[in-house]
Amino acid sequence: MTDAQSKSIKPTPKDMKHIPEHLDRRTSSPWQVFWVASLAVFIVSMDGTMLFSAFSALRTGFPLATPADLSWVLNAYTVTYAAMLIPAGGLADKHGRKKVFLLGLVLFLIASVGCGLAVSVTWLVIARVLQAIGASLLTPSSLSLVIAAFPGDKRAIAISLWGAVGGLAAAIGPSLGAFVIAAIGWQWAFYLNVPISVLAIWRGTTILRETRQTSRQQAPVDVLGMALLIIGIAALALSIVQAESPAWSQNELFAAAGAGLVCTLGFIAWAGISRAPLVDLALFRNVTYRYVNLATLSFGIAFSMMFFAFFFYMKSIWHYSLPLAGLAVAPGPLMVIPVAAISGRIASRHGHRALLVAGCLIYASSALWFLLVPGARPAYLTHWLPGMLISGVGVGMVMPSLSGAAVSHLPSSHYAVGGAINQAIRQIGSVLGVALTVLLLGRAGLERADFNTVYLCHMSLALLTALLCLPINTRPAMAARTGH
């Protein structure tokens, strides 16, 4: 073959489909993709918790609204986000991760502006629902874009850091929200999203390359499966977040939970017989994937219980102001990023199991510290800070590693939906953790002894997570044998 002939032969778009994604040199640097995806995940994760510090400001801004009305500013977001994650992952796999990611960012941006401009609670709740839909579209697609951008031997590091960014943002949300809302008003809790969203959209449009599922591209969207799953998860989440609401009777709560359970079971049955289901149940035949998701549920409950109990303790027992409580909690989240970076390197060589088990034991020891050491009299440096640092190390080892282990054996055609299932399960765990914490601590006149039950639950859930992580096997040799 002559030089002229060789130069004239260029790969066609059809040929390029068969080139592994991380070998396609048209793609920008993987770390550029990572930073675009992480920007989006950061604002979504931060927005999910920032408003926990905004209720007094919202009550002042909407004096005619009842506490039950204002609770929907949070609950509408939580329920919608949990319900939409898995369908959004399926849409991203089928129609393109970049397309769905940018669509989610645009919707999140518009809804954030709508939240800031809200003149009534109804307007604010509707805007929060739209925000949650945007967040659910971009979260699983951002993870799959990161996975596709990195070669196999670097993915564990990238996924660990991606998970750490989300965990850090969720953890600093309430403290940052307290400062912003106190300084310039509750509207800026939403307006902060605008410049970051614009930057992510601009860079994402030029840097990201489209990836999508190839094996079932011509299959129709599983509308019935999507409807069953959205209704099922939304109803179950609703029954949990309204468990202590005086506006809901026990019969109504049981009816919502029953409807959610029926729809969820109906979704599973439908997925078993559908030719192109939204979620391929074969994913759960993999022992690692099955146990990772169980571990994610238990750890999600433990993490939420720990995090919100911290704020209850700071405000009710040590009588810290909300901004000061945010500063007191900050050292733990700040440990997550460096620990996750080291954990990702270890996982890429040796797998996730040892990291997960060790991290859970460290996390359980932080619960033991808080159970035995801090008292009613403030002693931050000696009684509180060590426990925060221990918990931060545990979270940095466990939370990002669960995200990495969940997708480590998935074929590329299931990146988004497989990651979305894991994220949805974590969100459900978070809802359960918040509900349990409010059940145990959501009353006036708390005393130091009231926190013992929370810390015992926190410790037990961490130890349960360690046991659930024992069957997980993501060693590189295993990945090579399975072809993933």
C-alpha positions in Angstrom: 0.0 0.0 0.0 1.4 3.4 -1.0 1.6 6.4 1.4 -1.1 8.2 -0.6 -3.4 5.2 -0.3 -2.8 4.9 3.4 -3.5 8.6 4.0 -6.8 8.4 2.0 -8.1 5.6 4.3 -9.8 7.3 7.3 -12.2 5.6 9.8 -15.8 6.3 9.1 -18.3 7.1 11.9 -19.5 3.4 11.6 -15.9 2.2 12.1 -15.4 4.5 15.1 -18.2 2.9 16.9 -16.1 -0.2 17.4 -13.1 1.7 18.7 -12.9 1.5 22.5 -14.0 4.8 24.0 -10.8 5.4 25.9 -8.7 4.7 22.8 -10.5 7.3 20.6 -8.0 10.1 20.4 -10.6 12.6 19.4 -11.7 12.6 23.0 -10.4 15.4 25.2 -8.2 14.7 28.2 -10.0 12.3 30.6 -9.4 14.8 33.4 -11.1 17.6 31.5 -14.2 15.3 31.2 -13.9 14.5 34.9 -13.9 18.2 35.9 -16.9 19.0 33.8 -18.8 16.1 35.3 -17.7 16.9 38.8 -18.8 20.5 38.5 -22.3 19.4 37.8 -22.3 16.7 40.5 -21.0 19.2 43.0 -23.8 21.7 42.6 -26.4 18.9 42.6 -25.1 17.3 45.7 -24.7 20.6 47.5 -28.2 21.8 46.5 -29.7 18.6 48.0 -28.5 19.5 51.5 -28.0 23.3 51.5 -31.7 24.0 52.3 -31.5 22.1 55.6 -30.2 25.4 57.0 -32.8 27.6 55.3 -36.1 26.8 57.1 -36.1 29.8 59.4 -35.3 32.1 56.4 -38.0 30.5 54.3 -40.5 30.9 57.1 -39.7 34.6 57.3 -39.9 34.9 53.5 -43.2 33.2 53.3 -45.0 34.1 56.6 -48.4 32.7 55.5 -46.9 29.2 54.8 -47.3 26.4 57.3 -44.3 24.2 58.4 -45.9 21.4 56.4 -46.0 23.5 53.3 -42.3 24.5 53.8 -41.3 20.8 54.3 -42.2 20.2 50.7 -39.4 22.5 49.5 -37.1 19.7 50.7 -39.3 16.7 50.3 -40.5 17.4 46.7 -36.8 17.5 45.7 -35.9 14.3 47.6 -38.8 12.2 46.4 -38.5 13.3 42.7 -34.7 12.8 42.7 -35.0 9.3 44.1 -37.8 8.3 41.8 -36.2 9.7 38.6 -32.6 8.5 38.9 -33.0 5.0 37.4 -35.3 6.1 34.5 -32.8 8.9 33.8 -29.9 6.4 33.7 -31.9 4.3 31.2 -32.5 7.3 29.0 -28.8 8.3 29.1 -27.7 4.8 28.0 -30.2 4.7 25.2 -30.2 8.3 23.8 -26.7 9.5 24.7 -24.9 10.4 27.9 -23.7 13.8 26.7 -27.1 14.8 25.4 -28.9 13.8 28.6 -26.2 15.3 30.8 -26.4 18.7 29.1 -30.2 18.6 29.1 -30.2 17.9 32.8 -27.8 20.8 33.4 -29.9 23.3 31.4 -33.0 22.2 33.2 -31.2 22.5 36.6 -30.0 26.0 35.7 -33.5 27.2 34.6 -35.1 25.7 37.7 -32.5 27.2 40.0 -33.3 30.7 38.6 -37.0 29.8 39.1 -36.4 28.9 42.7 -34.7 32.2 43.4 -37.5 34.2 41.8 -40.3 32.3 43.6 -43.0 34.5 45.1 -45.0 31.7 46.7 -44.3 28.3 48.3 -46.2 26.6 45.4 -44.0 28.2 42.9 -40.9 27.2 44.9 -42.0 23.6 45.2 -42.7 23.3 41.5 -39.3 24.8 40.7 -37.7 22.3 43.1 -39.4 19.4 41.3 -37.9 20.6 38.0 -34.5 21.0 39.7 -34.7 17.4 40.9 -35.6 16.2 37.4 -32.5 18.0 36.0 -30.3 16.6 38.8 -31.5 13.1 38.1 -30.8 13.4 34.4 -27.2 14.7 34.9 -26.1 12.5 37.8 -25.9 9.0 36.2 -24.9 10.4 32.9 -22.0 12.3 34.5 -20.7 9.1 36.0 -21.0 7.1 32.8 -19.1 9.9 30.9 -16.3 9.7 33.5 -16.1 5.9 33.2 -16.0 6.1 29.4 -13.3 8.7 29.4 -10.8 6.7 31.4 -8.9 3.5 30.5 -9.7 0.5 32.7 -6.6 0.8 35.0 -7.5 4.5 35.9 -11.2 4.2 36.3 -11.1 3.2 40.0 -9.2 6.4 40.8 -11.6 8.6 38.7 -14.8 7.0 40.2 -13.5 7.4 43.7 -12.8 11.1 43.2 -16.1 11.5 41.4 -17.9 10.0 44.5 -15.8 12.0 46.8 -16.8 15.3 45.1 -20.4 14.5 45.6 -19.9 13.4 49.2 -17.9 16.6 50.0 -20.5 18.8 48.4 -23.4 17.2 50.3 -21.5 17.5 53.5 -20.6 21.1 53.2 -24.1 22.1 51.9 -25.7 23.0 55.2 -22.8 25.0 56.6 -22.2 26.9 53.3 -26.0 27.4 53.1 -26.0 28.9 56.6 -23.4 31.5 55.7 -24.9 32.4 52.3 -28.5 32.7 53.6 -27.5 34.7 56.7 -25.4 37.1 54.5 -27.4 37.7 51.4 -30.7 35.8 51.6 -32.2 32.4 50.9 -32.5 33.1 47.2 -28.8 33.0 46.8 -28.8 29.3 47.9 -30.2 28.8 44.4 -28.5 31.6 42.5 -25.1 30.1 43.4 -25.9 27.3 41.0 -26.1 29.7 38.0 -22.5 30.6 37.2 -21.3 27.0 37.9 -24.0 25.6 35.6 -23.2 28.0 32.8 -19.5 27.1 33.1 -20.3 23.3 33.0 -22.6 23.7 30.0 -20.1 25.8 28.1 -17.2 23.4 28.7 -19.4 20.3 28.4 -20.6 21.3 24.9 -17.0 21.5 23.6 -15.2 18.8 25.7 -17.6 15.9 26.1 -18.0 13.3 23.4 -21.2 11.4 22.9 -21.5 7.8 24.1 -24.5 5.6 24.2 -25.7 2.0 24.3 -25.2 0.1 21.1 -26.7 -3.3 21.7 -30.3 -2.2 21.9 -30.4 1.2 20.3 -33.5 0.5 18.2 -35.5 -0.8 21.2 -38.4 1.5 22.3 -38.4 3.3 25.6 -39.9 1.1 28.4 -42.7 3.6 29.2 -44.6 1.1 31.4 -41.5 0.1 33.3 -40.6 3.8 33.8 -44.0 4.7 35.1 -44.1 1.8 37.5 -40.7 2.6 38.9 -41.3 6.3 39.3 -44.6 5.8 41.1 -43.2 3.0 43.2 -40.1 4.8 44.5 -41.9 8.1 44.8 -44.7 6.6 46.9 -42.3 4.7 49.1 -40.1 7.8 49.6 -43.2 9.9 50.3 -44.4 7.5 53.0 -41.0 7.8 54.7 -40.5 11.6 54.6 -44.1 12.2 55.8 -43.9 9.7 58.6 -43.9 12.4 61.3 -46.1 14.9 59.5 -49.3 15.7 61.3 -50.9 16.4 57.9 -50.8 12.7 57.1 -52.8 10.0 58.9 -51.5 6.5 59.5 -53.9 5.1 56.9 -52.7 7.5 54.3 -49.1 6.6 55.0 -49.8 2.9 54.8 -51.7 3.4 51.6 -48.8 5.3 50.0 -46.3 2.7 51.2 -48.6 -0.1 49.9 -49.0 1.5 46.5 -45.2 2.0 46.3 -44.6 -1.6 47.2 -47.1 -2.9 44.6 -45.7 -0.7 41.8 -42.1 -1.7 42.7 -43.0 -5.4 42.6 -44.9 -4.8 39.4 -41.9 -3.2 37.9 -39.7 -6.2 38.8 -42.2 -8.6 37.3 -42.5 -6.5 34.1 -38.7 -6.2 33.8 -38.5 -10.0 33.9 -40.8 -10.5 30.9 -40.2 -7.3 28.8 -38.0 -7.6 25.7 -36.3 -4.3 26.4 -36.8 -3.5 30.1 -35.6 -0.2 31.6 -33.5 -2.2 34.0 -31.9 -5.5 33.0 -32.4 -7.8 36.0 -29.4 -9.8 34.9 -27.3 -7.0 36.5 -28.3 -8.5 39.9 -27.1 -12.0 39.0 -23.6 -10.6 39.6 -22.8 -11.2 43.3 -20.6 -8.1 43.6 -23.3 -5.8 42.2 -26.0 -7.3 44.4 -24.0 -6.9 47.6 -22.6 -3.5 46.7 -26.2 -2.2 46.5 -27.2 -3.7 49.8 -24.1 -2.2 51.4 -24.9 1.2 49.8 -28.4 1.1 51.4 -27.1 0.4 54.9 -24.2 2.9 54.6 -26.5 5.5 53.2 -28.7 5.2 56.3 -25.7 5.4 58.6 -24.2 8.4 56.9 -27.4 10.4 57.0 -27.9 9.5 60.7 -24.4 10.6 61.6 -24.5 13.8 59.6 -27.8 15.1 60.9 -27.1 14.0 64.4 -24.0 16.2 64.4 -26.1 19.3 63.8 -28.7 18.3 66.4 -25.9 17.8 68.9 -24.1 21.1 68.1 -27.3 23.1 68.4 -29.2 21.4 71.2 -26.4 20.2 73.5 -23.5 22.6 72.9 -25.8 25.5 71.8 -23.7 26.4 68.8 -25.1 28.8 66.2 -25.8 27.2 62.8 -22.8 28.8 61.0 -20.5 27.7 63.9 -22.0 24.2 63.8 -21.2 24.1 60.1 -17.6 25.0 60.8 -17.4 22.4 63.6 -18.5 19.7 61.2 -16.3 20.8 58.3 -13.1 18.9 59.1 -14.7 15.5 58.5 -15.9 16.3 54.9 -12.5 17.9 54.2 -10.8 14.5 54.8 -12.9 12.8 52.1 -11.1 14.1 49.0 -7.5 13.1 49.9 -8.6 9.8 51.4 -10.7 9.0 48.3 -7.7 9.8 46.0 -5.5 7.3 47.9 -8.3 4.7 48.1 -8.8 4.9 44.3 -5.2 4.1 43.7 -5.3 1.1 46.0 -8.6 -0.1 44.5 -7.2 0.1 40.9 -4.5 -2.4 42.0 -6.1 -4.6 44.6 -9.9 -4.1 44.3 -12.4 -2.5 46.7 -13.2 -5.2 49.3 -10.3 -4.5 51.8 -10.9 -0.8 51.5 -14.6 -1.1 52.1 -14.3 -3.4 55.1 -11.5 -1.4 56.7 -13.4 1.9 56.1 -16.6 0.5 57.6 -14.7 -0.5 60.8 -13.1 2.9 61.0 -16.5 4.5 60.5 -18.0 2.3 63.3 -15.1 3.4 65.6 -16.1 7.0 65.0 -19.6 6.2 66.2 -18.1 4.5 69.3 -16.0 7.7 69.9 -19.1 9.9 69.8 -21.0 7.5 72.0 -18.3 7.5 74.8 -16.3 10.7 74.6 -18.2 14.0 74.0 -20.3 15.3 76.9 -22.7 18.1 77.6 -19.9 20.6 78.1 -18.2 21.9 74.9 -14.7 20.6 74.3 -14.3 20.8 70.6 -10.5 20.1 70.1 -10.3 17.2 72.4 -13.8 15.6 72.3 -15.2 16.4 68.9 -12.5 17.0 66.4 -10.9 13.5 66.7 -14.2 11.8 66.0 -14.8 14.1 63.0 -11.5 13.2 61.5 -12.0 9.5 62.1 -15.5 9.6 60.5 -14.0 11.6 57.5 -11.4 8.9 56.9 -14.1 6.2 57.0 -16.4 8.1 54.6 -13.6 8.7 52.2 -12.7 5.0 52.1 -16.3 3.7 51.8 -18.6 6.1 50.0 -16.6 6.6 46.8 -15.5 2.9 46.8 -19.1 1.8 46.8 -19.7 3.9 43.7 -16.6 2.4 42.0 -17.4 -1.2 43.0 -21.0 -0.9 41.7 -19.9 -0.2 38.1 -16.6 -2.0 38.0 -18.0 -5.1 36.3 -20.7 -3.5 34.2 -20.5 -3.6 30.4 -20.3 -0.1 28.8 -23.9 -0.5 27.6 -25.1 -0.3 31.2 -22.9 2.4 32.7 -25.5 5.0 33.3 -28.4 2.8 34.5 -26.1 0.6 36.6 -24.7 3.6 38.3 -28.1 5.2 38.6 -29.5 2.2 40.5 -26.7 2.5 43.0 -27.2 6.3 43.4 -31.0 5.8 43.8 -30.4 3.2 46.5 -28.1 5.6 48.3 -30.7 8.3 48.0 -33.4 6.0 49.5 -30.9 5.2 52.3 -30.5 8.9 52.9 -34.2 9.4 53.1 -34.5 6.6 55.7 -31.6 8.0 57.7 -33.0 11.5 57.9 -36.5 10.0 58.9 -34.9 7.9 61.6 -32.9 10.8 63.0 -35.9 13.1 63.1 -37.9 10.3 64.8 -35.2 9.9 67.5 -34.1 13.5 67.9 -36.7 15.7 66.4 -38.2 17.1 69.6 -37.4 20.0 71.9 -35.4 19.7 75.1 -32.8 17.1 73.9 -30.3 15.8 76.5 -27.0 14.1 76.0 -28.3 10.6 76.7 -30.9 11.0 73.8 -28.0 10.6 71.3 -26.9 7.2 72.5 -29.5 5.3 70.5 -28.4 7.2 67.3 -24.8 6.4 67.8 -25.6 2.7 68.5 -27.6 2.5 65.3 -24.8 4.3 63.4 -22.3 1.8 64.7 -24.5 -1.2 64.0 -25.2 -0.1 60.4 -21.5 0.4 59.8 -20.7 -3.1 61.0 -23.5 -4.5 58.9 -22.1 -2.7 55.8 -18.7 -4.3 56.5 -20.3 -7.8 56.5 -22.2 -7.0 53.3 -18.9 -6.0 51.7 -17.2 -9.3 52.3 -18.6 -11.0 49.1 -17.5 -8.1 46.9 -14.7 -9.0 44.4 -13.5 -6.3 42.1 -9.8 -7.3 41.8 -8.3 -6.4 38.4 -7.7 -10.1 37.6 -11.4 -10.8 38.0 -12.3 -7.9 35.8 -9.9 -9.2 33.1 -11.5 -12.6 33.2 -15.0 -11.2 32.8 -14.0 -9.0 30.0 -15.1 -5.8 31.7 
